[in-house]
Amino acid sequence: MENAVSEKLARFAYLLEYESTPQSCIERIKQNLLDSIGCGIFGTTTRPGQIAANLVMELGGEGTCTLWSYQFKGPLLNVALALGIFIHSYDFDDTHNEAKLHPASAVVPAALCMAEELNSSGRDFLTALTAGYEVMIRTSLGAGPNAVKMRGWHLTGVCGTLGAAAAAGKLAGLDFPSLQSALGLAGSQSAGVWAFNVEGAMSKRLHPGRAAQSGILSVLLARKGFTGPRQILEAEDGGLCRALSDEYDFRRITKDIGKVFEAEKTSIKPYPSCRSVHSSIDAVKKLKSENTINPADIETILVYNSKVVKVQTGWEYIPSTPLKAQMSMQYNVAVAFLEHDVLPDQFTEDKLKDPQICDLARRVKVIVDPEIDKIYPKEFPSIVEVILKNGRRLKVRVDSPKGSPKNPLSYEEVKKKFLALATKKISKKRAEQVIEVVDHLESLESIKQLTALLA
């Protein structure tokens, strides 16, 4: 029934136990955690991450939560905000393709800070992460992610508050009515819009940090008896799903809950750019591997994709910020052709305004493909067609971008990515210690064995 959607979601989170979680889901969560830590450590070297860290240290205050790489412990709420910004600071963190959001950047900070505050075990931490992932992802699926995006909402920020509250509430041991209230309070703080895309503003980086902070705040309030709406998703007047779009489907929220774990359908990103352009990058790399193409001979590059992807990424690229480039189909396709890969080195200030990249980017056109439009975002395909000046046409279709459930990164590739990012700030020895601890997280008596390595 519609009036039981929020209750069923909360009850799932409340009753979830480590022993009832499939081992395949636990392993997926551990890989995503390792990936998010790598993204976050790298995030401490970025401008948004540095601003967030400096603010947290300026605010000061007593606390037990580790601000990664800064040898500083601060208050729960402030550190969670910064960690969320760290993890999402370079758009390299995990995604759920169909839900169109980044789960780790909202759920991991909330769970890790609460676990450190309470000295929780590794098992309890993993269970909380799983609960947070499921609540966050299922909320988005039920709201209708395409329609929510087209209305201008950023799903990571909007749904992240509930995922963060579920994870933090699980660790805090809230009783069931209090957990319901916490989710209601979290949904009441849902926020984040796509206006950042106009000039590549840092607000996109803020959204998951703020979601993590709001989720924890909701738990702290609920624990003291502060009530929130228990029908936060489905309430006729002001329920979150109804407010976000006209294409909500409450069945998506609870379908097979406890049997199918959406966390297992998440993707780990091989490229630090909008997930919706990844299949196009893969198509470019495939074209280049099968053909010798001189960029000077290219007349036009046509990218066939969905209407949402065209709106989200298909605008004219003008050099600005790294985020502006990361969200641009034109830039990503052009830089993949010219640089052979798309990694942090492809988003430096010099690259963003490189005349050759900008010239090729102007020859990239995004076209709505009716077939792809029907299946996106359930599937993330792309067709890239290169038209040469001599009239020759080369075309490739990629159905599942690298890193997705149907085309996953191996664990060795995940570790390689982690080491490449983490060693920008910490030693290789310490980074390898983090891998070892995450690999055996379920055996940790205290999560502080992990956070001590992140100080």
C-alpha positions, 0 to 999 in steps of 0.5 A: 500500500502507498501509505506503508512505503516509508514504513517498509523502507525503515523497517528493512533498515531497522531489521537488517543484520550482517548475517542476513546480508549476502556475502556478495553484497558485503564484498561489493560494499567493501570495494566501494568503501575502498574506492571512496576512501581513495577518492576522498584522500585525493579530494583533500588535494583539491580546491573544494576539499581544501576549503572544506577542511580549512573551514572545519579546522577554523570552526574547531570544537571538541570531537572524535572524528578524523578529518582525513589527512589533516591530523585533526579530530573534530565534531561529528557534524562538521567532519561528516560535511568535509568527508562528503566533499572530499569523496565527491570533489573530483566526480570519481566516486561510485554510482548507481547508474539507474538511480543516477546518484553517488551513494558513497559520498553521502553514506560513507561519511555519515556511517564512518563518523558515527561509527568512530564516535561510537567506537563501532565494530567493523561488522556493524559499520558494514551493516550500516553502510548496506542499509544506507545504500539501499535506502538512498538508492531505492528512494531515487528509483521510486522517485523516478530518476529521469524525471527528477533530473529533468526537473533540476534536482541533484539526486545525490543530495536529495536522496543522500539525506535518507541514506545517511540517516539510515546508516547513522541511525542503524549505528546509533541503535535507534528504536523503530519509531525513532528511525522512522522519525530520523528518515522523515527529518532527513527527507525534510532536509533533502536539497541540491539542484543542477544549477552548478552546471551553468558555470561548473560551480563547487556546489555539486561537491557540497551536496553529498557532504551536506546530505551526510551532515543532515542525515546525522543531525536527523538521527541526533534529533530523533534520538532525543525525541524530535519527531519527523514525518513517518510518511516522508516519501508518500504523504499526499501533501508534501511527500518527497517522491510526489514533490520531486516528480510526476513519475514516481513509482512507490513499487520501485522502493520496496520491490524485492527489498531484503532479497535484491540488494541494489548496492550490488548494482553499483558502478566504480568509475574508471574515469573522473567525469559524469557517469553518463559520458562513460560509454561514449569514452569507451566507444571512442577508445574502441574506435581508436583501438580498431582504426588509425584516425588522425584528429585533423581528418575528422569532420564531425563526431556524432554521439547518439544518446538519451534526451536526459544525457543531451540536456545534462552533458550535450551543451557547448563546451567553454573552458572554465572549471574542472567540473565544467569539463567533467560534465561535458560530452564534448570535452570528454569525447575530444580528450579521449581521442587526443589523450587516449584516456580520461584521468585526473591528468586530463583535467588540469588547467592547461588541458581544459583550455588546450586549443587542440582539445577545444577545437575537436570538442567543437566538432562533437554533436550529441543527438537523441537516439529514440531507442537509447532514450527508451532504456536510459537510465536502466541501461547506459549505452552510447553510439559514437560515429566519426565522420571523416572529411573524406566521407568515411564513417566509423561507428561503435556502440557500447552498451555497458560502460566499464565499471558497471555491473555488466562490465565491472572493474576487477578487484585488482583494477579497483585497488590500482585506482585506489593506490593511484589516488591515495598515494597523491597524499599518503605513502604507498605503505600506508595505502596498502595498510588501508587495503588490508584493513578494508579487506578484513573489515568484518573482523575489526573490533573497532572502526578506529583501526581504519580511521587511524590510518586516515588521519 
